[in-house]
């Protein structure tokens, strides 16, 4: 459905997007994950033709975006990070306006407005001016505008920034439903790891405009040798025993604070239960332990040493 080939965007000596290549399959929910300023929005702007690439190629639904921009735009819906709505118009009037830009009119336009209002669950607010809406409701209308042409490819650029948890959950469930019920291909950009994990099977992690990693969470974990976290509490341990923990097979790094040991452990090298047994055999009297499987944010931290939200 979408392919980026050596996509690059430069502003003078600054490279915002650096030679990114990836492919999104038809019907896939694909996550583009990275900290603020990583190049996610610049990439979306090039796909939506707001920006022209410095070099590289974008293929949408089998066609070159550069050579066939109108055909490509017809199958895409873009939800920008900043609201693109007329505040003094009602939800219905906003949707009618954006639908007319896609060539809808008459009964077809009216029916599509009704369908989209139902999808974003704002039918009862259809005649209310957007300026009176909450931030979350405005975001839902913003998504509705992108759905007016019933796109095959929906691209959402950080659609939950600055909204309340209830609206956020509604947006996530709407995206999931559009994919499952309509077969819509979705590209979801965010710096919120938990949203991408909830929606997406495959992700691309970007930083400083570069593609750092690509694949499922399991593939990233294996390819990057990412570590899970084992945290144990104890009430008795000798200094000699504690000094030997770093030498245990499967333990990559340890942190000791008071009577708690936090360990980065490699699940591909050693079973966590065996590591717990090793700690007991060292004479460390454990009172509890907790095992946390690596998530996308942990993978990013282990790759770059910084938070996704920086």
Wavefront OBJ file of the C-alpha trace (Angstrom):
o trace
v 0.000 0.000 0.000
v 2.850 2.391 0.810
v 6.541 2.199 0.032
v 9.249 4.722 0.881
v 12.448 4.373 -1.118
v 15.526 6.280 0.100
v 13.272 9.104 1.285
v 15.275 12.180 2.319
v 14.422 15.742 3.299
v 17.097 18.375 3.857
v 16.952 21.997 4.914
v 20.351 23.365 3.979
v 22.891 21.436 6.037
v 20.205 19.950 8.305
v 18.787 16.535 7.391
v 15.277 16.068 8.828
v 14.651 12.686 7.161
v 17.690 10.648 6.251
v 17.413 7.987 3.546
v 14.426 6.089 4.970
v 13.198 2.987 3.140
v 10.267 0.867 4.319
v 7.130 -0.861 3.066
v 3.631 -0.958 4.575
v 1.433 -3.846 3.460
v -2.212 -3.591 2.454
v -4.488 -3.878 5.514
v -1.667 -3.356 8.005
v -1.638 -1.067 11.050
v 1.914 0.236 11.019
v 3.507 2.339 13.747
v 6.038 5.108 13.244
v 7.584 5.629 16.644
v 10.123 8.148 17.837
v 10.778 11.117 20.134
v 9.666 14.638 19.319
v 11.708 15.997 16.433
v 12.627 12.555 15.106
v 11.282 13.241 11.600
v 7.859 11.604 11.837
v 5.808 14.675 10.899
v 8.235 15.605 8.113
v 7.782 12.125 6.649
v 3.981 12.465 6.828
v 4.198 15.905 5.205
v 6.094 14.423 2.256
v 3.578 11.594 1.853
v 0.714 14.115 1.912
v 2.555 16.322 -0.647
v 2.811 19.282 1.735
v 6.600 18.950 1.398
v 8.629 17.786 -1.564
v 11.366 15.221 -0.862
v 14.944 16.268 -1.447
v 15.439 12.826 -2.889
v 13.802 9.421 -2.896
v 10.486 7.971 -4.040
v 7.048 7.455 -2.473
v 4.790 4.725 -3.874
v 1.094 4.767 -2.885
v -1.185 1.895 -3.911
v 1.310 0.892 -6.602
v 1.692 4.375 -8.116
v 4.438 6.970 -7.868
v 3.298 9.928 -5.782
v 5.558 12.218 -7.794
v 4.138 11.094 -11.136
v 0.501 10.504 -10.094
v -0.245 12.864 -7.176
v -4.011 13.131 -7.823
v -4.561 9.354 -8.028
v -2.531 8.837 -4.857
v -4.366 11.562 -2.933
v -7.724 9.979 -3.804
v -6.895 6.848 -1.795
v -5.343 8.650 1.194
v -6.757 10.291 4.300
v -4.357 12.485 6.291
v -4.939 13.471 9.921
v -2.417 16.226 10.674
v -0.952 16.840 14.106
v -2.385 20.374 14.131
v -6.156 20.742 13.841
v -7.323 21.564 10.321
v -10.909 22.639 10.979
v -13.127 25.704 10.640
v -13.899 26.614 14.244
v -16.981 28.713 13.416
v -18.634 25.883 11.461
v -20.526 22.929 12.909
v -19.189 19.370 12.820
v -21.601 18.590 9.971
v -20.603 21.663 7.972
v -16.893 20.885 8.392
v -17.410 17.364 7.105
v -19.548 18.599 4.220
v -16.832 21.055 3.228
v -14.060 18.471 3.237
v -16.301 15.953 1.483
v -16.984 18.461 -1.289
v -13.235 18.821 -1.848
v -13.223 15.117 -2.710
v -16.007 15.645 -5.253
v -18.921 14.449 -3.137
v -22.238 16.286 -3.452
v -25.979 15.861 -2.994
v -27.308 12.679 -1.428
v -23.933 10.955 -1.627
v -22.334 13.728 0.431
v -25.170 13.764 2.976
v -25.003 9.990 3.439
v -21.229 10.051 3.875
v -21.452 12.821 6.471
v -23.972 10.719 8.413
v -21.708 7.657 8.178
v -18.641 9.542 9.386
v -20.500 11.244 12.239
v -21.536 7.769 13.370
v -17.942 6.482 13.137
v -16.593 9.325 15.274
v -19.693 9.148 17.524
v -20.677 12.799 17.230
v -24.087 12.420 15.584
v -25.788 14.122 18.529
v -23.359 17.062 18.235
v -23.610 17.413 14.461
v -25.026 20.955 14.494
v -22.825 22.313 17.273
v -19.996 24.701 16.329
v -16.553 23.143 16.568
v -15.292 26.063 18.679
v -17.577 24.809 21.480
v -16.074 21.301 21.430
v -13.510 19.882 23.832
v -10.018 19.158 22.539
v -10.824 15.470 22.192
v -14.019 16.115 20.234
v -12.142 18.437 17.863
v -9.607 15.680 17.281
v -12.452 13.318 16.387
v -13.837 15.774 13.825
v -10.298 16.124 12.459
v -10.214 12.367 11.915
v -13.708 12.487 10.413
v -12.546 14.982 7.776
v -9.852 12.509 6.697
v -12.452 9.741 6.384
v -14.817 11.576 4.019
v -13.294 10.003 0.893
v -13.394 6.515 2.491
v -9.607 6.164 2.090
v -7.713 2.925 1.615
v -4.764 4.431 3.501
v -5.274 6.489 6.668
v -2.276 8.348 8.089
v -2.554 9.784 11.590
v 0.169 12.113 12.827
v 0.124 12.079 16.651
v -3.691 12.332 16.839
v -3.952 12.126 20.643
v -1.627 14.952 21.678
v -3.106 17.066 24.478
v -6.451 15.314 24.926
v -8.187 13.609 27.836
v -7.894 9.823 28.430
v -11.504 9.103 27.423
v -11.109 10.812 24.034
v -7.759 9.143 23.578
v -9.266 5.698 24.143
v -12.106 6.506 21.747
v -9.634 7.449 19.004
v -7.580 4.287 19.522
v -10.689 2.089 19.386
v -11.922 3.920 16.264
v -8.612 3.300 14.493
v -8.686 -0.367 15.437
v -12.298 -0.704 14.242
v -11.581 0.983 10.891
v -8.793 -1.494 10.287
v -10.725 -4.597 11.321
v -14.129 -3.771 9.841
v -13.107 -1.750 6.775
v -9.728 -3.342 6.060
v -8.207 0.149 6.087
v -4.418 0.393 6.041
v -3.265 2.665 8.850
v -0.005 4.439 9.543
v 0.070 5.727 13.103
v 2.811 8.100 14.202
v 3.357 8.787 17.871
v 5.861 9.220 20.645
v 3.496 7.388 22.997
v 4.837 3.853 23.090
v 1.722 2.342 24.654
v -0.518 3.562 21.823
v 1.696 2.024 19.154
v 1.911 -1.243 21.097
v -1.888 -1.320 21.400
v -2.552 -0.762 17.700
v 0.404 -1.938 15.659
v 1.950 -5.284 14.895
v 4.957 -3.807 13.079
v 6.771 -0.609 13.925
v 9.547 1.573 12.617
v 11.624 3.391 15.215
v 13.165 6.640 14.004
v 15.508 9.128 15.634
v 17.335 12.132 14.160
v 15.624 11.358 10.853
v 17.167 7.899 10.609
v 15.422 4.530 10.604
v 16.820 2.875 13.720
v 14.851 -0.375 13.645
v 11.976 -2.032 11.775
v 9.869 -5.087 12.573
v 7.521 -6.627 15.133
v 8.304 -6.152 18.808
v 9.518 -9.738 18.947
v 11.802 -9.198 15.943
v 13.218 -5.990 17.389
v 13.791 -7.678 20.700
v 15.662 -10.544 19.063
v 17.623 -8.511 16.523
v 18.741 -5.909 19.040
v 19.290 -8.432 21.831
v 17.006 -6.253 23.962
v 16.786 -7.202 27.608
v 13.880 -7.877 29.928
v 14.005 -6.614 33.516
v 14.189 -8.843 36.595
v 13.742 -7.016 39.895
v 14.346 -8.875 43.151
v 14.104 -7.827 46.791
v 16.130 -9.502 49.534
v 16.608 -9.305 53.292
v 20.037 -10.926 53.508
v 23.036 -11.015 51.177
v 26.783 -10.880 51.617
v 28.934 -8.392 49.727
v 30.720 -11.298 48.083
v 27.437 -12.749 46.796
v 26.251 -9.394 45.420
v 29.542 -8.886 43.608
v 29.019 -12.129 41.672
v 25.613 -11.241 40.190
v 27.092 -9.505 37.141
v 28.944 -12.718 36.298
v 25.772 -14.826 36.106
v 24.908 -16.160 32.660
v 22.108 -14.133 31.064
v 22.606 -11.078 33.305
v 23.737 -8.073 31.254
v 23.607 -5.268 33.816
v 22.648 -4.797 37.463
v 21.632 -1.903 39.680
v 21.575 -2.207 43.478
v 19.497 0.179 45.586
v 18.893 -0.528 49.266
v 17.642 -4.130 49.333
v 16.501 -4.256 45.731
v 18.439 -5.521 42.711
v 17.322 -4.562 39.209
v 18.805 -6.680 36.431
v 18.703 -6.453 32.662
v 18.487 -10.068 31.564
v 18.680 -11.652 28.119
v 15.810 -14.134 27.635
v 17.595 -15.665 24.631
v 20.578 -16.610 26.793
v 18.959 -17.840 29.985
v 15.607 -18.716 31.509
v 14.651 -16.215 34.202
v 13.801 -18.984 36.699
v 17.350 -20.317 36.370
v 18.684 -16.845 37.168
v 16.483 -16.677 40.279
v 17.832 -20.095 41.328
v 21.388 -18.826 40.818
v 20.687 -15.918 43.157
v 19.427 -18.307 45.819
v 22.470 -20.528 45.364
v 24.685 -17.504 46.002
v 23.077 -17.270 49.439
v 20.893 -14.270 48.680
v 17.667 -14.557 50.694
v 14.947 -13.320 48.333
v 11.661 -11.874 49.582
v 10.080 -11.168 46.174
v 10.811 -10.877 42.483
v 9.128 -9.260 39.488
v 9.736 -9.939 35.811
v 8.911 -7.263 33.218
v 9.051 -8.158 29.547
v 10.687 -5.524 27.372
v 8.342 -3.030 25.700
v 8.942 -0.658 22.812
v 10.030 2.175 25.066
v 12.530 -0.102 26.798
v 13.874 -1.163 23.411
v 14.283 2.474 22.414
v 15.990 3.326 25.702
v 18.414 0.438 25.274
v 19.127 1.559 21.705
v 19.582 5.283 22.266
v 19.847 5.857 26.011
v 17.007 8.399 26.007
v 13.253 8.532 26.457
v 10.765 8.445 23.597
v 9.136 11.570 25.027
v 12.272 13.746 25.032
l 1 2 3 4 5 6 7 8 9 10 11 12 13 14 15 16 17 18 19 20 21 22 23 24 25 26 27 28 29 30 31 32 33 34 35 36 37 38 39 40 41 42 43 44 45 46 47 48 49 50 51 52 53 54 55 56 57 58 59 60 61 62 63 64 65 66 67 68 69 70 71 72 73 74 75 76 77 78 79 80 81 82 83 84 85 86 87 88 89 90 91 92 93 94 95 96 97 98 99 100 101 102 103 104 105 106 107 108 109 110 111 112 113 114 115 116 117 118 119 120 121 122 123 124 125 126 127 128 129 130 131 132 133 134 135 136 137 138 139 140 141 142 143 144 145 146 147 148 149 150 151 152 153 154 155 156 157 158 159 160 161 162 163 164 165 166 167 168 169 170 171 172 173 174 175 176 177 178 179 180 181 182 183 184 185 186 187 188 189 190 191 192 193 194 195 196 197 198 199 200 201 202 203 204 205 206 207 208 209 210 211 212 213 214 215 216 217 218 219 220 221 222 223 224 225 226 227 228 229 230 231 232 233 234 235 236 237 238 239 240 241 242 243 244 245 246 247 248 249 250 251 252 253 254 255 256 257 258 259 260 261 262 263 264 265 266 267 268 269 270 271 272 273 274 275 276 277 278 279 280 281 282 283 284 285 286 287 288 289 290 291 292 293 294 295 296 297 298 299 300 301 302 303 304 305 306 307 308 309 310
